[in-house]
Amino acid sequence: MTKYVLTGATGNLGRIAAEDLLARVPVSQLSVVARDPAKARGLAERGVDVRWGDYGRPESLVPAFTGAEVLLFVSGSDLNPGVRPVQHRAVVDAAVAAGVRRIVYTSAIHASASDGLAADHHYTEAAIRASGLDYTFLRNSFYTDFFAGLGLRQARGGEITAAAGEHALNTATIRDFALAASAAMTEDSTATAQNRVYELRGPLWTYPELAAALTAATGKTVRYREVSDRELGPLGTLFPMVRADALATPAPDLESLLGRPATTIGAAVARLAAAR
């Protein structure tokens, strides 16, 4: 009998969370939702109930969520203005109609603010609260994987560039966020998890430390060079936040959910370099 339903099962975060859930709960208690169920064939072959569900097709969502006590709601990937609020409202409405008891939502850092990069998450958190469902909000920081991957590409030229100065970031890996989501789904909702907000932050790191990690992982000297926001193109919009230390607020919640320290920038770079 289904107890846990996980959306985004074929995405980077959802795939890892699904694998971890299979180690935590009987396969009969897990259902996963995918826009293209054929891409989740590997899970289906292991006995997982794979369901079709598309945030852009609201009629698919109630059947996809039926039977769930706990729903992992992975935020939508379409970042075009106005799309996520409509899709996320459809998810919340469907969860209510399907009788879901608790939503675990992958929100974002600074979702308490109603503007900027986190505006869609602010709206979604408010919709979930207003729905009357129990909730767990996972306010994820940025992905270490992005910065490590970009760094490895830049390192071929012997340097990485950013506009961070000596200011730190506390990103975390997709894997750590996914494992935290799995842990949050399966913790006792009658105790600590009910209507809980987790601020998920990884270990602090700086760009000089990223350059050192790239040097260690590649065996090639990599230096950090400071540039202007403008020189970085679209990525430059991130660095005023970095210099304001908006991404440098430590929090113990990720480590608490993982039951271990979160992955460091050095370990993340080494793992990604080895995979390549």
Contacts in CASP RR format, 6 or more apart in sequence:
PFRMAT RR
TARGET T0000
AUTHOR 0000-0000-0000
METHOD contacts of the structure
MODEL  1
MTKYVLTGATGNLGRIAAEDLLARVPVSQLSVVARDPAKARGLAERGVDV
RWGDYGRPESLVPAFTGAEVLLFVSGSDLNPGVRPVQHRAVVDAAVAAGV
RRIVYTSAIHASASDGLAADHHYTEAAIRASGLDYTFLRNSFYTDFFAGL
GLRQARGGEITAAAGEHALNTATIRDFALAASAAMTEDSTATAQNRVYEL
RGPLWTYPELAAALTAATGKTVRYREVSDRELGPLGTLFPMVRADALATP
APDLESLLGRPATTIGAAVARLAAAR
1 28 0 8 1.000
1 29 0 8 1.000
1 67 0 8 1.000
2 28 0 8 1.000
2 29 0 8 1.000
2 30 0 8 1.000
2 31 0 8 1.000
2 49 0 8 1.000
2 66 0 8 1.000
2 67 0 8 1.000
2 68 0 8 1.000
3 25 0 8 1.000
3 29 0 8 1.000
3 30 0 8 1.000
3 67 0 8 1.000
3 68 0 8 1.000
3 69 0 8 1.000
3 70 0 8 1.000
4 21 0 8 1.000
4 25 0 8 1.000
4 29 0 8 1.000
4 30 0 8 1.000
4 31 0 8 1.000
4 68 0 8 1.000
4 69 0 8 1.000
4 70 0 8 1.000
4 72 0 8 1.000
4 185 0 8 1.000
4 186 0 8 1.000
5 30 0 8 1.000
5 31 0 8 1.000
5 32 0 8 1.000
5 33 0 8 1.000
5 51 0 8 1.000
5 64 0 8 1.000
5 65 0 8 1.000
5 67 0 8 1.000
5 68 0 8 1.000
5 70 0 8 1.000
5 71 0 8 1.000
5 72 0 8 1.000
5 100 0 8 1.000
6 14 0 8 1.000
6 17 0 8 1.000
6 18 0 8 1.000
6 21 0 8 1.000
6 30 0 8 1.000
6 31 0 8 1.000
6 32 0 8 1.000
6 33 0 8 1.000
6 71 0 8 1.000
6 72 0 8 1.000
6 74 0 8 1.000
6 185 0 8 1.000
7 14 0 8 1.000
7 32 0 8 1.000
7 33 0 8 1.000
7 53 0 8 1.000
7 64 0 8 1.000
7 71 0 8 1.000
7 72 0 8 1.000
7 73 0 8 1.000
7 74 0 8 1.000
7 91 0 8 1.000
8 14 0 8 1.000
8 32 0 8 1.000
8 33 0 8 1.000
8 34 0 8 1.000
8 35 0 8 1.000
8 74 0 8 1.000
9 15 0 8 1.000
9 18 0 8 1.000
9 32 0 8 1.000
9 33 0 8 1.000
9 34 0 8 1.000
9 40 0 8 1.000
9 43 0 8 1.000
9 50 0 8 1.000
10 34 0 8 1.000
10 35 0 8 1.000
10 36 0 8 1.000
10 39 0 8 1.000
10 40 0 8 1.000
11 74 0 8 1.000
12 174 0 8 1.000
12 178 0 8 1.000
13 74 0 8 1.000
13 106 0 8 1.000
13 174 0 8 1.000
13 177 0 8 1.000
13 178 0 8 1.000
13 181 0 8 1.000
14 72 0 8 1.000
14 74 0 8 1.000
14 178 0 8 1.000
14 181 0 8 1.000
15 178 0 8 1.000
16 174 0 8 1.000
16 175 0 8 1.000
16 178 0 8 1.000
16 179 0 8 1.000
17 72 0 8 1.000
17 178 0 8 1.000
17 179 0 8 1.000
17 181 0 8 1.000
17 182 0 8 1.000
17 185 0 8 1.000
18 30 0 8 1.000
18 32 0 8 1.000
18 43 0 8 1.000
18 48 0 8 1.000
20 178 0 8 1.000
20 179 0 8 1.000
20 182 0 8 1.000
20 183 0 8 1.000
21 30 0 8 1.000
21 182 0 8 1.000
21 185 0 8 1.000
21 186 0 8 1.000
22 30 0 8 1.000
22 46 0 8 1.000
22 48 0 8 1.000
24 182 0 8 1.000
24 186 0 8 1.000
25 186 0 8 1.000
27 46 0 8 1.000
27 47 0 8 1.000
27 48 0 8 1.000
30 48 0 8 1.000
30 49 0 8 1.000
31 48 0 8 1.000
31 49 0 8 1.000
31 50 0 8 1.000
31 51 0 8 1.000
31 67 0 8 1.000
31 68 0 8 1.000
32 40 0 8 1.000
32 43 0 8 1.000
32 48 0 8 1.000
32 49 0 8 1.000
32 50 0 8 1.000
32 51 0 8 1.000
33 50 0 8 1.000
33 51 0 8 1.000
33 52 0 8 1.000
33 53 0 8 1.000
33 64 0 8 1.000
33 65 0 8 1.000
34 40 0 8 1.000
34 50 0 8 1.000
34 51 0 8 1.000
34 52 0 8 1.000
34 53 0 8 1.000
35 52 0 8 1.000
35 53 0 8 1.000
35 54 0 8 1.000
37 44 0 8 1.000
37 50 0 8 1.000
37 51 0 8 1.000
37 52 0 8 1.000
40 48 0 8 1.000
40 50 0 8 1.000
41 50 0 8 1.000
43 50 0 8 1.000
44 50 0 8 1.000
51 63 0 8 1.000
51 64 0 8 1.000
52 60 0 8 1.000
52 64 0 8 1.000
53 60 0 8 1.000
53 61 0 8 1.000
53 64 0 8 1.000
54 60 0 8 1.000
54 61 0 8 1.000
55 61 0 8 1.000
55 76 0 8 1.000
55 78 0 8 1.000
55 87 0 8 1.000
55 88 0 8 1.000
55 90 0 8 1.000
55 91 0 8 1.000
56 87 0 8 1.000
56 90 0 8 1.000
58 90 0 8 1.000
58 93 0 8 1.000
58 94 0 8 1.000
61 90 0 8 1.000
61 91 0 8 1.000
61 94 0 8 1.000
61 95 0 8 1.000
61 98 0 8 1.000
62 94 0 8 1.000
62 97 0 8 1.000
62 98 0 8 1.000
64 94 0 8 1.000
64 98 0 8 1.000
65 71 0 8 1.000
65 94 0 8 1.000
65 95 0 8 1.000
65 98 0 8 1.000
65 99 0 8 1.000
65 100 0 8 1.000
66 98 0 8 1.000
66 99 0 8 1.000
67 98 0 8 1.000
67 99 0 8 1.000
67 100 0 8 1.000
68 95 0 8 1.000
68 98 0 8 1.000
68 99 0 8 1.000
68 100 0 8 1.000
68 101 0 8 1.000
69 100 0 8 1.000
69 101 0 8 1.000
69 102 0 8 1.000
70 100 0 8 1.000
70 101 0 8 1.000
70 102 0 8 1.000
70 103 0 8 1.000
70 104 0 8 1.000
70 185 0 8 1.000
70 186 0 8 1.000
70 189 0 8 1.000
71 95 0 8 1.000
71 100 0 8 1.000
71 102 0 8 1.000
71 103 0 8 1.000
71 104 0 8 1.000
72 104 0 8 1.000
72 106 0 8 1.000
72 181 0 8 1.000
72 185 0 8 1.000
73 88 0 8 1.000
73 91 0 8 1.000
73 95 0 8 1.000
73 103 0 8 1.000
73 104 0 8 1.000
73 105 0 8 1.000
73 106 0 8 1.000
74 106 0 8 1.000
74 181 0 8 1.000
75 84 0 8 1.000
75 88 0 8 1.000
75 105 0 8 1.000
75 106 0 8 1.000
75 107 0 8 1.000
75 108 0 8 1.000
75 120 0 8 1.000
75 121 0 8 1.000
75 124 0 8 1.000
76 84 0 8 1.000
76 87 0 8 1.000
76 88 0 8 1.000
78 84 0 8 1.000
78 87 0 8 1.000
82 120 0 8 1.000
84 120 0 8 1.000
84 124 0 8 1.000
85 120 0 8 1.000
85 123 0 8 1.000
85 124 0 8 1.000
88 120 0 8 1.000
88 123 0 8 1.000
88 124 0 8 1.000
88 127 0 8 1.000
89 127 0 8 1.000
92 103 0 8 1.000
92 124 0 8 1.000
92 127 0 8 1.000
92 128 0 8 1.000
92 131 0 8 1.000
92 133 0 8 1.000
93 131 0 8 1.000
95 103 0 8 1.000
95 131 0 8 1.000
95 133 0 8 1.000
96 131 0 8 1.000
96 132 0 8 1.000
96 133 0 8 1.000
100 133 0 8 1.000
101 133 0 8 1.000
101 134 0 8 1.000
101 189 0 8 1.000
102 133 0 8 1.000
102 134 0 8 1.000
102 135 0 8 1.000
102 136 0 8 1.000
102 189 0 8 1.000
102 193 0 8 1.000
102 194 0 8 1.000
103 128 0 8 1.000
103 133 0 8 1.000
103 134 0 8 1.000
103 135 0 8 1.000
103 136 0 8 1.000
104 135 0 8 1.000
104 136 0 8 1.000
104 138 0 8 1.000
104 181 0 8 1.000
104 184 0 8 1.000
104 185 0 8 1.000
105 124 0 8 1.000
105 125 0 8 1.000
105 128 0 8 1.000
105 135 0 8 1.000
105 136 0 8 1.000
105 137 0 8 1.000
105 138 0 8 1.000
106 138 0 8 1.000
106 140 0 8 1.000
106 177 0 8 1.000
106 181 0 8 1.000
107 118 0 8 1.000
107 121 0 8 1.000
107 124 0 8 1.000
107 125 0 8 1.000
107 137 0 8 1.000
107 138 0 8 1.000
107 139 0 8 1.000
107 140 0 8 1.000
108 117 0 8 1.000
108 118 0 8 1.000
108 121 0 8 1.000
108 139 0 8 1.000
108 140 0 8 1.000
108 141 0 8 1.000
109 118 0 8 1.000
109 139 0 8 1.000
109 140 0 8 1.000
109 141 0 8 1.000
109 142 0 8 1.000
109 199 0 8 1.000
109 201 0 8 1.000
109 247 0 8 1.000
110 117 0 8 1.000
110 118 0 8 1.000
110 139 0 8 1.000
110 246 0 8 1.000
111 118 0 8 1.000
111 121 0 8 1.000
111 122 0 8 1.000
111 125 0 8 1.000
111 137 0 8 1.000
111 139 0 8 1.000
112 118 0 8 1.000
112 122 0 8 1.000
113 119 0 8 1.000
113 122 0 8 1.000
114 122 0 8 1.000
114 123 0 8 1.000
121 139 0 8 1.000
125 135 0 8 1.000
125 137 0 8 1.000
128 135 0 8 1.000
128 137 0 8 1.000
129 135 0 8 1.000
134 189 0 8 1.000
134 194 0 8 1.000
134 195 0 8 1.000
135 195 0 8 1.000
135 196 0 8 1.000
136 184 0 8 1.000
136 189 0 8 1.000
136 193 0 8 1.000
136 195 0 8 1.000
136 196 0 8 1.000
136 197 0 8 1.000
136 198 0 8 1.000
137 196 0 8 1.000
137 197 0 8 1.000
137 198 0 8 1.000
138 177 0 8 1.000
138 180 0 8 1.000
138 181 0 8 1.000
138 184 0 8 1.000
138 198 0 8 1.000
138 200 0 8 1.000
139 197 0 8 1.000
139 198 0 8 1.000
139 199 0 8 1.000
139 200 0 8 1.000
140 172 0 8 1.000
140 177 0 8 1.000
140 200 0 8 1.000
141 169 0 8 1.000
141 170 0 8 1.000
141 171 0 8 1.000
141 172 0 8 1.000
141 200 0 8 1.000
141 201 0 8 1.000
141 202 0 8 1.000
141 247 0 8 1.000
142 169 0 8 1.000
142 171 0 8 1.000
142 247 0 8 1.000
143 171 0 8 1.000
143 172 0 8 1.000
143 173 0 8 1.000
143 174 0 8 1.000
143 177 0 8 1.000
144 171 0 8 1.000
144 172 0 8 1.000
144 173 0 8 1.000
144 202 0 8 1.000
144 263 0 8 1.000
144 265 0 8 1.000
144 268 0 8 1.000
145 173 0 8 1.000
145 174 0 8 1.000
145 268 0 8 1.000
145 272 0 8 1.000
146 171 0 8 1.000
147 169 0 8 1.000
147 171 0 8 1.000
147 210 0 8 1.000
147 265 0 8 1.000
148 210 0 8 1.000
148 213 0 8 1.000
148 265 0 8 1.000
148 268 0 8 1.000
148 269 0 8 1.000
148 272 0 8 1.000
149 272 0 8 1.000
150 160 0 8 1.000
151 160 0 8 1.000
151 210 0 8 1.000
151 214 0 8 1.000
151 269 0 8 1.000
152 214 0 8 1.000
152 217 0 8 1.000
152 218 0 8 1.000
152 269 0 8 1.000
152 272 0 8 1.000
152 273 0 8 1.000
152 276 0 8 1.000
154 160 0 8 1.000
154 161 0 8 1.000
155 214 0 8 1.000
155 218 0 8 1.000
155 220 0 8 1.000
155 222 0 8 1.000
158 220 0 8 1.000
158 221 0 8 1.000
158 222 0 8 1.000
158 223 0 8 1.000
159 211 0 8 1.000
159 222 0 8 1.000
159 223 0 8 1.000
159 224 0 8 1.000
159 225 0 8 1.000
160 207 0 8 1.000
160 210 0 8 1.000
160 211 0 8 1.000
160 214 0 8 1.000
160 222 0 8 1.000
160 223 0 8 1.000
160 224 0 8 1.000
160 225 0 8 1.000
161 224 0 8 1.000
161 225 0 8 1.000
161 226 0 8 1.000
161 227 0 8 1.000
161 231 0 8 1.000
161 232 0 8 1.000
162 207 0 8 1.000
162 224 0 8 1.000
162 226 0 8 1.000
162 227 0 8 1.000
162 232 0 8 1.000
162 239 0 8 1.000
162 242 0 8 1.000
163 226 0 8 1.000
163 227 0 8 1.000
163 228 0 8 1.000
163 229 0 8 1.000
163 231 0 8 1.000
163 232 0 8 1.000
163 236 0 8 1.000
163 239 0 8 1.000
163 242 0 8 1.000
163 243 0 8 1.000
164 206 0 8 1.000
164 207 0 8 1.000
164 226 0 8 1.000
164 239 0 8 1.000
164 242 0 8 1.000
164 243 0 8 1.000
165 206 0 8 1.000
165 207 0 8 1.000
165 226 0 8 1.000
165 243 0 8 1.000
166 206 0 8 1.000
166 208 0 8 1.000
167 206 0 8 1.000
167 242 0 8 1.000
167 243 0 8 1.000
167 245 0 8 1.000
167 248 0 8 1.000
168 204 0 8 1.000
168 205 0 8 1.000
168 206 0 8 1.000
168 245 0 8 1.000
168 247 0 8 1.000
168 248 0 8 1.000
169 204 0 8 1.000
169 205 0 8 1.000
169 206 0 8 1.000
169 242 0 8 1.000
169 247 0 8 1.000
169 248 0 8 1.000
170 201 0 8 1.000
170 202 0 8 1.000
170 203 0 8 1.000
170 204 0 8 1.000
170 205 0 8 1.000
170 247 0 8 1.000
170 248 0 8 1.000
170 249 0 8 1.000
170 250 0 8 1.000
170 251 0 8 1.000
171 202 0 8 1.000
171 205 0 8 1.000
171 247 0 8 1.000
171 265 0 8 1.000
172 200 0 8 1.000
172 201 0 8 1.000
172 202 0 8 1.000
172 254 0 8 1.000
172 262 0 8 1.000
172 263 0 8 1.000
173 262 0 8 1.000
173 263 0 8 1.000
173 268 0 8 1.000
175 263 0 8 1.000
176 202 0 8 1.000
176 254 0 8 1.000
176 258 0 8 1.000
176 262 0 8 1.000
176 263 0 8 1.000
177 200 0 8 1.000
177 254 0 8 1.000
179 257 0 8 1.000
179 258 0 8 1.000
180 198 0 8 1.000
180 200 0 8 1.000
180 254 0 8 1.000
180 257 0 8 1.000
180 258 0 8 1.000
183 257 0 8 1.000
183 258 0 8 1.000
183 259 0 8 1.000
184 193 0 8 1.000
184 198 0 8 1.000
184 257 0 8 1.000
187 193 0 8 1.000
198 253 0 8 1.000
198 254 0 8 1.000
198 257 0 8 1.000
199 249 0 8 1.000
199 251 0 8 1.000
199 253 0 8 1.000
200 251 0 8 1.000
200 253 0 8 1.000
200 254 0 8 1.000
200 257 0 8 1.000
201 249 0 8 1.000
201 250 0 8 1.000
201 251 0 8 1.000
201 253 0 8 1.000
201 254 0 8 1.000
201 262 0 8 1.000
202 254 0 8 1.000
202 262 0 8 1.000
202 263 0 8 1.000
203 261 0 8 1.000
203 262 0 8 1.000
203 263 0 8 1.000
203 264 0 8 1.000
203 265 0 8 1.000
204 248 0 8 1.000
204 250 0 8 1.000
205 264 0 8 1.000
205 265 0 8 1.000
205 266 0 8 1.000
207 224 0 8 1.000
208 224 0 8 1.000
209 265 0 8 1.000
209 266 0 8 1.000
210 224 0 8 1.000
210 265 0 8 1.000
210 269 0 8 1.000
211 222 0 8 1.000
211 223 0 8 1.000
211 224 0 8 1.000
212 222 0 8 1.000
213 265 0 8 1.000
213 266 0 8 1.000
213 268 0 8 1.000
213 269 0 8 1.000
213 270 0 8 1.000
214 222 0 8 1.000
214 269 0 8 1.000
215 221 0 8 1.000
215 222 0 8 1.000
216 266 0 8 1.000
216 269 0 8 1.000
216 270 0 8 1.000
217 266 0 8 1.000
217 269 0 8 1.000
217 270 0 8 1.000
217 273 0 8 1.000
217 274 0 8 1.000
218 273 0 8 1.000
229 236 0 8 1.000
229 237 0 8 1.000
229 239 0 8 1.000
229 240 0 8 1.000
230 236 0 8 1.000
232 239 0 8 1.000
241 247 0 8 1.000
242 248 0 8 1.000
254 262 0 8 1.000
255 261 0 8 1.000
255 262 0 8 1.000
263 271 0 8 1.000
END
